[in-house]
Structures are given as structure tokens and as C-alpha cells.
Amino acid sequence: MNYYLSALDDMLKTELDNPSIGIILVRNKNKLNVEYALRDINKPIGVSSYELSEYLPPEILKELPTEEELNLHIDLENK
């Protein structure tokens, strides 16, 4: 993640842009994996979980991938 964020900031970010952030989607939350993945990273990084809310406007909800769609992409990349 650090590699991609550094490249993005170096090649695409303008003076008007805020620092880039990365999002890592995982199937199961594992504190040890997060700790090792982010160890020695000097960029500010936050780790959190999220839940889709029924209060999002329908036009936004219809644009978000389903859990099944996300899992399909994750499974393909791990093969």
C-alpha cells in the first residue's frame, strides 16, 4: 500500500490535493496481520471497520459493490 500511495502522490497529486489515503479490504479482521502490514510505515494510517447504513441515499447505495462482488474479486486475486 505504501508503494502505491507514494507513487500516486509523486506522479498525480497536485498542490491543491490532500495527502492520499489507502483502504485495505479484508475478509476477516486480524490484528496481527494489520500490525505486520503497517509496521515501519511513516505515513499516517488509520484502521477501522465499517458497516453499510440503510440511511445512505439510494443513488449512492446502488453504486456500491455488494459483499459477494467484493469477495469475487478478492478470491480471483488470491488464486
N, C-alpha and C positions, 0 to 999 in steps of 0.2 A: 504494500500500500504506500509506503514511504517513497518508493521509487516512482510510482505513477503520480503521486501528488507533487513531488519535486519537479518532474518533467512538465506537468501541467502548469505549475507556477512559473517555471522558467520559459516555456515556449508560448503559452497562451494568455497568461494573466497580464492585465494592464494595470496602470497605476490606480485606476478607479475601482478595481476589483478587491474584494476582501480576500483573506487567505483561503485557499481551497481546503475542503474537508473531505474525508473519505468515509464511506459507510461499508461496513463488513456485515453481510448477512450470514447467519449461521443457523443450522437446523436446531442444535441444542446448545444452550448456554454452558460454557465450560470455563471457569475462572482461570485454570491453569493454561489453557490454550491462549486466552486473551493476554495473560501475563507474559508468556513467552513471545507471542506475536508482536507485542508492543514494547518489549524491553529495549532499552537503549535508544529509543526514538526521542528526538529532541523537539519535535513538533507537538503543539498541544492537541491532545486527542481525548475524546470522551467516549465512554462505553455505556450503552443503555439498552433497554428493551422497549418495545413499542407494541401497541395494540391498535388495530383499526377501530375507529369510532363510527358509530351509526350517525353521528352528528355532522360528519363531513357532507358537503353538498353533493348531490347525486352526480353532477357532471365531473367532479373530481374522483369520486368512488369508482365510476365506470372506467376511468383511465388507469387505475392501479391494478397491477397483476394480482391474481389470486394466489393463495398458498400453493396450490397444485402447479400453477405455471412457474412459480419460483423454484419449487422442488424439481421440476422437469429440467430446468437449466442447470441447477446445481448437480443433479445426477449425471447429466451429459458431460459436464466438465470433470467429474471425478472418475470417469471411465478410461 
